[in-house]
């Protein structure tokens, strides 16, 4: 997809490029899989069902997918608030989209 400017051939390993980009940007302690976890977590915060998250992340096993979807404090607070009010009082974590309505599997 992207050519290495030194040799003119496509890059074959994006992880090396990721490490270099992080180093050049002064970012320490960020790993490639952190991006997958962020993606999965953000989809979960937006209210998408596990089925959709699995499909978007390319997982066939729910357990594998759940390794990447983190429960954030904001979503936990929204869940407790919804339970106390007897239902949703809005989308999770103050999300502006109505994607939380797409929970059907």
Beta strands, then each sheet from edge to edge (+ up, - down):
end
